[in-house]
């Protein structure tokens, strides 16, 4: 069971890593934003989104198991 949880976490994060790398290139090369604009928006919005998401996710994690929570949260990050 620990291996299944570890694999779930790895596959959970690998998609996010690819999306962030590709979105920065898209914003810089295709839409013409400057590096300063992309960095400011990503870091400012990212900080607030992380804080709110961590607080909300921590509250929900108290109510269910880690495995079940990761499956549910992965569904929401893929489809919403």
C-alpha positions in Angstrom: 0.0 0.0 0.0 2.8 2.5 0.6 4.0 2.0 -3.0 0.6 2.8 -4.4 0.4 6.0 -2.4 3.9 7.0 -3.5 3.0 6.4 -7.1 -0.2 8.3 -6.8 1.7 11.3 -5.4 4.3 11.2 -8.1 1.8 11.0 -10.9 -0.3 13.7 -9.2 2.6 16.2 -9.3 4.1 15.4 -12.6 1.2 16.8 -14.6 1.4 20.1 -12.7 5.1 20.4 -13.3 4.6 20.0 -17.1 1.7 22.5 -17.2 3.6 25.2 -15.4 6.7 24.8 -17.7 4.5 25.0 -20.8 2.3 27.8 -19.7 5.2 30.1 -19.0 6.6 29.5 -22.5 3.2 30.1 -24.0 2.7 33.4 -22.2 6.1 34.6 -23.2 6.4 33.5 -26.8 2.8 33.3 -28.1 1.0 36.0 -26.2 3.9 38.5 -25.9 3.9 39.2 -22.2 7.2 40.3 -20.7 9.1 38.2 -18.3 8.4 40.7 -15.5 4.7 40.6 -16.1 4.6 36.8 -16.2 6.7 36.5 -13.0 4.6 39.1 -11.1 1.3 37.5 -11.9 2.4 34.0 -11.4 4.1 34.7 -8.1 1.4 37.0 -6.7 -1.6 34.9 -7.7 0.3 31.7 -7.0 1.0 32.8 -3.4 -2.6 33.7 -2.6 -3.9 30.6 -4.4 -1.5 28.4 -2.4 -2.4 29.9 0.9 -6.2 29.5 0.3 -5.8 26.0 -1.2 -3.6 24.8 1.7 -6.1 26.1 4.3 -9.1 24.6 2.5 -7.3 21.3 1.7 -6.1 21.0 5.3 -9.6 21.4 6.6 -10.9 18.7 4.2 -8.0 16.4 4.9 -9.1 16.3 8.6 -12.4 14.7 7.4 -11.0 11.9 5.2 -8.0 9.7 4.5 -4.9 10.8 2.6 -5.5 8.3 -0.3 -9.2 9.2 -0.7 -8.4 13.0 -0.5 -5.7 12.8 -3.2 -8.0 10.9 -5.6 -10.8 13.5 -5.1 -8.5 16.5 -5.4 -6.8 15.1 -8.5 -10.2 14.8 -10.1 -11.0 18.4 -9.3 -7.7 19.7 -10.6 -8.1 17.8 -13.9 -11.7 18.8 -14.7 -12.3 22.2 -13.0 
